[in-house]
Amino acid sequence: MKRIIPILYFIPLLFISFASFAQTKISGRVLDNKDKPLKGVSVALNNTLDGTTTDSAGFFNFETTETGNQSLVASDATHSTMGLPLVITGAEIKGLILRMRVAVLDNVTITAGSFSSGGRAITVMSPLDIVTTAGSNGDVVKAMQMMPGTQQNSTDNGLFIRGGDAYEAATIVDGIVVQSAFSAGPPGMATRSRFNAFQYQGVQFSSGAYSARYGQALSGILELNSTDLADKSNVNLGINMAGLYASGTKRWKNSSLDVGGGYNNLAPLYALASTNFNFYKVPQGGNAYARYAWKPNKNGIFKATVSGSYSESGIAIPNPGAGITDTLNPSNYMSRLPDTIHFVTRDKYIFGTATYKQMYKNKYSLFIATSASYDRNNNEFESYPLRQDEYRYQARVEGKDFITSRLTLLVGADMQNYGMKKEMGDSFVRKQSFNETIASGFAELDWTPVYWLAIRPGVRYEHSAMLNTDKIAPRFSTAIRTSTNSQISVAGGLFYQEANNNYYVLGLRPEMSYATHYIANWQISKKDRTFRIEGYHKDYQHLVRELINRDSFIANRYRQINPNIPINNKGYGYANGLELFWRDKKSIKNADYWISYSYIDTRRLYENLPVEGTPTFIAAHTLNVVGKYFIDKAHTSVSATYSFSNGFPYYNPAAGTITKDNFLADKTPAYHNVALSFAYMHSFGKWFTVFYAQIDNVLNTHNVSGYRFTGDNASGYTRNPIVPAMYRTVFVGMNMSLSQFSKDEL
């Protein structure tokens, strides 16, 4: 039966129309009422997939297979939507001028808990924002850590959102949950996410109270939507201190194919940098991908992507089990190894998706998505082998009815089959595994009864086959326009999630936990300036707890969970917070900057915490300042980032018997990071080239994420800092393309 399931997920995609239509090119310009060009405006044929966004001079152009009477619509968050009737006969339409006025009391959108707006999901951070933000190193997830509601973390993978653990946030690509979103690595060392920012149209980040379309995330979601048809054929070549890569794109009339690959080897980088660990086997590997997009008819688009990667590395790291006396699990192998161990990882990963979206009669839309992923880690702790396999198969179908211009209804269903298998010891004699299937249904209504009010109620149903349980999660959000450029939004709902997979793979079966979200914000946007203030409260219930006595507490996020330990779902917690966000693209010509600040007060009693405490991945105050500037005459882009947090809690065994007052009461020094990036553009014949350099942690601050303690009360304790692989990194490279960039892309 398990072998049949992956095949069944792809069956819906066989029912696709393959008709082909001629393309008509449409071009023009968008201006404001003072004849100044408007950048970043969404321009599209109403109720179709055909459209684009304007460049820095306000120009747009795209192709369509539509014919007859149509409506061209221009929209953004700060101007009134502009419509222009067209009659499409097949001949090129050019020279169009659309003039937009500053928005009056209409176009209200719900923003509570989310950084996206507008019907075409205009996002706060575009792919180019991501790769040009100093300190992000082009990593989608790292760039999101510059936004309100997230925590800075240099030693763990994932997004830590508003008090939530990393596994409580989900990453979504084209409606599909991504399994193993990060490259493999040793415990306690952060690695890159697997996403290439340029393969996505934009990034939508929800820090709470997200749509009923998704579930199984107590904290929030990071949603990426892949690009549609490529604009034109192109070739890209690149080399940097971590390796080299190449990609090529071929554009046909109604389709495009994009293929690429790369080889990574960090030897040049580590040869010039001072590392905090001994990489006796330098990280290296390769990756490849292929992506096909096709418009089989005038209102539909099919997209399929497959990607794969291989990586391996060897490193001497602090033993995650050193200094642990596990009386409940005396067979704990890690506790018998030296304080420093040799860790080897070899990772093979493959991920494939296929989606189809179709509009019918300008009134109904259908969306179908399927995916399959497989991740194999062959690890070794000294000579002790550990193999871990993770897999996930998914299918999703959604239908939307555009009942009126002010009312739409979305209904859908999805199914996920996923699991994990671990094999350990010589000849892999110890085996652990679990398999889960979750079936879900959801409905969501978008209603704008009057121009100044938007309402979005929703509900989600989930059934777990493994736990044999059913959950219903209501959601609600609304927005009220308070002036020409401002609005308030509120949102809330119930969000369920299963426990960490490390419990299920041991044969333990904790029930689902849930969190109740309450969010309210006020936002004002005017002339490329945005200010937003948001407050929230989250109430956690039914969290998993390990029933241990206080003397058995192990302050190690990577500990081996004892399969014989009693557990229950009587854990709980809360998170209260206030966040500020300011972005200004207007005040300084060719400049863009933003400031984000987050305050959080949170405590939990969950997993192996013996008493309630603030988790070790939480800093109460977090500040990010990001600036970008383009120097026209020098064809150069400069970006600088400053990040601050006031320190993370850690467990100090020397404090004595654990109490609510002293548990996790100690704090690390404050976190500081200054990062710089530079990009210079130059043409060599037909090849347009970008040279870039990035420096992370310019001041070489020795940031600490926590401490490990060895020893005991009798002999005393030794405190060892938990640090990143490198304090400061310098990264240099170049990219060559047969398609010219513009300054907007830097």
N, C-alpha and C positions, 0 to 999 in steps of 0.2 A: 504493500500500500504506500509506503514512504517513497518508493521510486516512481509511482504513478503521480503523486502530488505535484512535483515540479512541472510535469508535462501539462497537467490540467490548467495551470496558471496561465499558460500561453495560448490556450484554445480561443479565448475571446478575441484575440488580435487577428484571427483568420477572417473575421467577418468585416472586411474593409472594402469600400468601393475604390476602384482603380481608374476612374475616369480622369482624363487630363484636359486642361483648358489653357487657352492662350493667355499670356501675361500682358498687362497694361501698366506702363510706368507712370507714376504720379509724383510730382515734385512741386516744391514751392517754398514759402517762407512764413514764419510766424513772428508777428510784431506786437508790441503793446500799443496802447492808445496814443503814445507819443512817438511812434515809429521806431522804437528801440527793439533790437532783436531779443527774442526770448530763448534761452538755452534750456535743454532738458525737458521740453514740453512733449507729452505723448500725443502723437498724431496717428489716427487710425480710421478705417472705414467702420462705421457703427455696426456692432454685433457681428464682427468678423475677427479673424486672427491676423489680418493684414494691417501692418502699421510699423511705425518706427518712432524715434525721438529726435528732436532737433539738435543740431550742433551748436557751437558757441556763437555762430553768426545767425542762428535762427533758421537755417535751411534744413529741409527734410526731403527725402526721396525714398520710395519703395515701389514694389511691384505687386499686382493683384490679378487674380483670375475672375474677379467679380465683373458683372455686366449690368447694364440698365441703370435705373434710378438708385442712387446710393447717397449716403450722408457721410461727409468727412468731418471728423470730430477732433478738436484739439483741447487738451485738458492738462492742468497741473494743479498743485495744492493751493496756489496763491492767486489764481485768476479764474474768472468765470469761464465755464466750458463754452467753446465756440463751435458752432456747426455750420457746414457749408454743403448745400445740395450739389450733387454731381450726376451727370449722365455719362456712363462709361460705355463707349462703343468699340473699344479696342485700339483706338488711336491714342498716342501719348498725350497726357495732360500735364502741362508745365506752366510755371509762372504764377501759381496760385499764391494769394496773399490772405492770411488769416490774422485778424486783429483781435487781441484779447484784452479785456478790461480786468482791473483788480477785482477780486471776488467780492460780491455783495453777499447778503445772507442766504447762501445756498451751498451746495456741494459739501455738506457736512459729512465727515468720515469718522469712524470709530478708531481711536488711537490708544486707548488704555491697554497697557501691557504689551504693545506692539510698536515696532518701528517700520511700519509701511502705511501707505495711504493711497487713495484713489483706486478706481476700478481696474487699472492695469498694474497695480502693485508697484508704485514708484517707491523705491527703497532709500533709506538714509545712507546706506553704504553700497555703492556699486562695485563691480569687480575691479575697476580702476582705483577706487578708493582703497581697496584692500591691498593691492600690490604696491601702491605708492605711499602707504602709511608706514613711517619709520617705526621699527620695532616689531612689525608683523612678519617680516621676512616672507611676505607673499602668502602667508598661511591664513585661510579663512577664519579658523577658530581663534587664532592668536589676535587677529584684527578685531574680532567681536569682544575680546577682553578690554578693548578701549571704550566700550559702550557702557551706559549705566546698568547696574544690576548684576554685573559679573565680577569675579574675583581674579586678581593676578595670581598665577601659579606657574612656577618654573620647573616643578618636579613631578607633576601629575598630569595625565591626559584628561581632556574634557572641559566642558563649560560648567563652572560652579555658579549657579544662578540663584540669587536671593535666598541663601541659606541652604540650598539643595546640594546633595552630593553629585559627583560627576555623572553617575549612571542614571540620575533622575532627570537628565536632559536628553532629548531625542534629536537626531539629525535626520532631516527629510530631504530626499532628492526626487523631484517630480512626483510628489505624493507617496513615495516609498521610503520606509525606514531603512537606514543604512546600518548594516551589521559591521562591527570592527571599523569604525570611522577613522582610526589612527593607525599609523605604521607600528609594527611590533618593536618592542624594546624591553630593557630590563626593568624590574620594579624600582620605583622611585626616580625615574628619569623620563621627562616628557619627550614625546616625539611629535612629528608633524602630522597634521590631518592628511587624508588621501585626496583632497580636492584641489583641482586646478581652477583658480578663480575665473579664468577667461572662458571656461566651458559653461558658464552660467550667466543668465541675463541679469541677475541680481540676487541679493540675499535678504530674506525677511527674518528678523529676529524677534521672537516673542518671549518675554521674560515672565509670562504668567497669563492666566485666563485666556488661553488660546482657543482656536476654533474647535467645534465639535467634530470636524473632519478627522482629528487626531486624538490619540489616547496613549496610555502607558508611559506617561512622563509627569512626575509630580511637580516639576519645576517649570520647564519651558521647552521650546523647540527652536531649532535653527533650520530654516527651510530654504533650499536652493532650487531654482528653476533653470533647467538647461536651456541653452540658446536654441533658436529655431533654425531656419535655413541660413547657411553662411552667406554673407553679402557678396563675396566674390572668391575666385580661386586665389590661392596664396601658398607660399612656402616660408617656413620659419626655421631658423637654425640658431642654436644658442650654446654657449659654453660658460661655465662659471667654476668657482673653487670647489664645487661639490660634484661636478660631472658635466655631461653634455647631453643635448637633446635635439630632436628634429621633428617637424610636423609638416604635413601638407594638406591642403584643402582643395577640393575640386567642386566647382559649382556648375550644375546643369540648369536647365530651364525650370524644373519643378523639384529639384532635389540637390543635395550636397553630401559629400563624403569627406570626413576628416579623420586622418590617421596620424599617429605619432608614437614616439618612443624615446627612451632615454637611458643612460647609464650613469649611476651615481657611485662616487668613491670619495670619501671624506679625507683621504690621505693629505691632499694639498692644504685643506683647511686646518687639520690638526697639526700639520708640520709647522704652521705659522702661529698657532694659538697655544695658550697654556691651558691644559685640561685638568679638571679636578679628579679624573679617574684614569686608570691605565687601560687604554683601548689596545689590547695586545692583538686583536683582529679588527682592523679598521672597518667601520661600517661601509658596505658596498652592496650594490644590487642593480636591478633594472626594472623598467616598466614599459608597458605598451597599451595603446587604446585604439579603438575604432568607433566612429560615430556616424550614423547615417540619418539624415532628415529628408522627408519627402512629403510634398503636398499632392496627394492622389486625386483630390478634387478641389473645387473652389473654396470650400469652407472647412477643410480638414487638414490635419498634419499628423504624420507618423514619425516617431523618433525612436531609434534603437542605439544603445551604447553598450560596449563591452570593454572592460579594462582588466589588466592583470599586472601583478608585480611580484618580485622576489627580492628578498634582502637577507643579509646575514651580518653578524657582528660578534665580537668577543670582548668582554670588558671585565675588569676586576672591580667589584662593587662591595659595599658593606653588606654583610649577610643579613637579610631581613629577619632571620630567626636567631641571631646572635644574642646571647645573654638571656634567653628565654628558658625558663624551667616550666614546661607544660605538663603539670601533674595530671590533667585530664586526658592528655594524648601523648603518652610516653614514647610512642613510635614516631613522633615528629622528627623527621630526618634532618630538617634544617637546623634545629637546635644543637645538633652534634657536629656541625661543620665549623670551620674557623671563622673569625670575625670578618675576614675578607675572603670572598670566594670568586672563582672564575665562572662567569655567566656567558653562555653562548646561546644565541637565538638565530633560527633560520625560519623565515616566514614566507609562505606562498599564499597569495590572495587573488581572487577573481570575483568580479562583480558585473552583472549584466542587467540592463533594464530595457523595457520596450513600452512605449506609450502611444495612445492615439486619442486625438481630440477632434470632435466634429460638431459643427453648428448646423442646425436644421431650421430652415424657414425663418431665420433671424429671430427665433423664439425659443428654441430648445438647444441644449448642448449636451454632449455625451463625452465622458472622459474614461478611458480604460488604461490601466497600468499593471504591469507584471514585473517581477524581478527574481533573481536568484543570486546568492552570494555564498562563498566558501572561503574560510580562512584557516590555514594549518600552521601552527607554531611548533617547531621542533626545538625545544629548549634543553639546556643542560646546566644544572647547578653542580659545579665541580664535575664529578663523574656520574651524577644522578640524572637520568634522562626523564624528561617530562614532555609529553606530546599532547597538544590541545587542539581540537577541531571545533570550529563554530560554523553553523550554516543557518541560512534563512531563505525561505521561499514566500513570495507574497503575490497577492492579486487584489486589485481595487477597481471598483466601477462607481462612477458618479453621474448623476443626471441633474441638470438645472433647467428650471422653467422660468423664463423671463415673463412673468405674468403681466406686469405693466412696467412702465419706465421707473416706477418707484417701489416695485415689489418683485422679489425673486425668491424661489424656493429651491434649495439644494437637498437632494437625498442621495444616499450612497451606502455601500457596504465594502468591507475589506476582510481579508483572511490572511493570517500569518502563521506559518509553520516554521519553528526554529528550535535550535537546541545546541548542546555542547557535549563533547566527549573528551575525557581526560584519560590518558594511559601513562603510568608511572613505574619506575623501578626497572631493574634489569629484565630484558625481554618484555617490558611493559606488562608485568603480571598483575598490577593493580589497575583496575578499570572503574571509571565513574562516568555517568552520563545522565542526561534528561532530554526529553522531547516535549514540546508544548505547541498547541494549536489554539490561537485566539481568533474567534469570529466576531465581527463587529458590524453594527448598522448605525447610521446617523442621519440626522435631518437638521437643517439650519435655514432660517428665514431672514432675509434682508429686507427691511421695510423702512421707507422714508415717508411717513404719512403727511408731513409738512416739510417745507424746505429747510427748516432749522433743526429738525429732529431726525435721528437715525436710530433704529432699534434692530438688534440681532439676537433673537432667542435661538437656542439649539439644544439638542439632546443626543447623547451617545449611549449605545448599548454594547456591552462586551460579554462574551462567554469564554471561559477558560476550560479547555478540555482536561488539562493536567490537574487543576484544582477543583474541577466540577462545580464552578461557581458562576453566577451571573451578576453583573453590575450595571446600574443605570446612572449616568452622569449628566445632570442638567447644566447648561451654560447660558449666560446672558451678558449682553453688553449694549451700551447705548451712548450716544453723543448728542450734545446740544450746542448749536452755534450761539456764541455769546456776543460776537461783534463781527465786523467785516473780515477780520483776520484771525479770530480766536475762537476757541471752543473748549468745553469740558467733556470728559468721557469717564464713564464708570464701567466696570466689568467684574465678573465673578463667575464662580462655578465650582463643580466638584470634579476632581481629577484622581483617577485610580492608577496604580502601578504595582506590578509584582516585585518581590524582593530581589536583591542582588542574585545574579545567576550562580554565584559561588555557593549559595545555600542549596539550590535545587540540584546541582550536579552531585552533591553528597547524598542525595536521597531525602533531604529535609523538605518539608512542604509548608512553609509559612504562607498565610493568606495574603491577599492584596492589601497594600496600604492605601490611604487616600489623604488628599490635601484639599482644603477649602480656600479659595483665593478671593480676596476683596481688593480691588484696585480703583483708584481715582486719579485723574490728572487734569491739568490745564495746559493748553498749548496755544502759542501765538506764532504765526508765520507771516512774514511780510518782506518782500523784496530780497529774497535769498537769505533771510535771517530767520532762525527758528529758536524759540525758547520754550522749554517744557519743564514742568515740575510734576512729579508723580509720587504718591504715597501708596503703601500697600500693607496688608496683613494676611499672613498665611497660617493656617491651623493644620498641623499634621496629626493624624490619628492612625492607630492600628499598625504602627511601625514594628518591624521585627526586633525581638530582643533575645539575647543569649543570657540564660540564667546562670551567672557565675557569681562567686563571692568576690569581694573587693580585692582580696589578696591575689587573685588569679588574673587580674586585668593585664592585657598585653597591649602596649601602646604602639601598635604596628599595623598600618593600613593594609599591609601585604601578608599578614599572618596566615597560617594554615588554619582554617576553621575546623574544629573538632566535630566529626560527624555524630559523636555520641552525646554532645552537649544538649541539654533540654532548651527549647526555644518556645516563645509565644509571640502574640501580636499585640502586646499591651504597651508598646512604646508610643511616645507622643512627642510633640514639639511645637514651636511657633517661630515665626519670623515677622518682624515689623521693620519697615524701612521708608526712607525718603530719598528721592533721586532728583538731580538737576541736570539739564542738558541745554547747552547753548551752541549754536553753529552759525557762522557768519561767512558768506561767500561774497558779500557786497562791499564792505567797508574799505578793503584794500584791493586795488586792481590786481588781477592775476593771483590772488591769494585766497586761501580757504583755511579756516581753523575751527576747531570745536573744543569745548570743555565739558567734561562729564564728571559728576560727583555722586557718590553713593554712600549712604549711611545705613547700617543694618544692626538690629538687635535681635539675636536669635539664640535659642537653646534647644537641645534635644536630649531625649533618652531613647537610644536605639542601638541596635547591633550589640557590641560588647561593652558599651559604656556602662560602668557600674552605677553611676549617678548622673543626674541631668547636668549637661554642660554645653558650652559653645564649641562646635566642631573645630578641629585643627586647621581646616581649610578656610576659615572665616576671619577676615579683618573688618573691624567695625567701620573704618573710614577708607574710602578708595577714591583717588583723584586721577584723571587723565587729561592731559593737555596736548592736542595734536594740531600741528600747523603745516601748511604746504604753500609753496610759492614758486611760480614759474617765471624765469627770467627770459623774456622774449629774444633779446639780442644775442644772448649766449646759448639759446636753445637748451636750457637747463632747468630741471625741476629739482627743488630742494624740499625736504620734509624733515621735521623734528618732532619728537614725542617725549613728554615727561610723564612718568607714572609713579604714583605713590600709594602706599597703604601703611597703616599704622602698626603692623605686626600681627602675627598669628599665635593662637594659643598652643601650648604644648604641655605634655604630661611630665611632671618632675617627681620621680619616685623619692627623692631626698626630702620632699615636703612632709613625709610621714603617712599615717593612715589616711586613706581617701575619704574626704568629706565634700559636701556640696560647696563649701567655701574655698577649699584649696584645689579642687579638681580642675585641671586645665586653666588655672588662674595665671600661670606665668605666660609671658609674651616674648616673641622673638623681637629683635631690633626692627625698626621701620624699614619697609621696602622702598628703594629708590631706583629708578632706571631712566637714563637719558639715552635716546637713540636718534641717529641721524641717517638720512639716505639721500643719495644724489643720482640723477639720471641726465645724461647728455645725448642729444640726438644729432646724427650726422649721416649724410648720404654718400655711398660709394657706388657710383653708377646707378644701376637699378635697385641696388640693395640699400634699404633704409635701415640704419643701425642705431641701437640704443646701448650706450655703455652705462653701467650702474654700479654703485658701491653703497654698502650698508654697514653701519657700525652700531651694534647693540651694546648697551651698557658702556657708554663712552667714558664714564668716570671710573669704570672698573670697580663699582661698589660690590662688596662681598655680601650679597643678599643671602639670607638664611630662611628656609621654609619651616624649620623645626629642629629638634634635637633627638638623637638616639642616646640612650643611656646603657652602659654596661656596668657590671659589678653588683653589689648587694649592700644591705644596711651594715653588715659586719665589716666588710673591707672598704666600703665607700664606693661612690659612683663616679664614672668617667663620662663626661658629656661630649658628644660628637655631633657637629652641625650637619644638617641635611642641606646639601647645596646642589645647584645645577651642574650639568656636565662641564660648562665653561662659564666664567663670570663675564668676560667680554668676548664678543665675536666680531670679526671683520669678514665681509662677504663681497666679492667683486665678480662681475660677469658682463657678458654682452649678448645681445639678441639681434639677429639680422633677419629682415623680412622684405619680401617683394611687394608688400603693401604698406604704403606710408602711414605713419602715425600722425596724430595731430596733438597740439598741446593739451587738448581736453583729455587725452589718454595718458597724460603724465601729471 
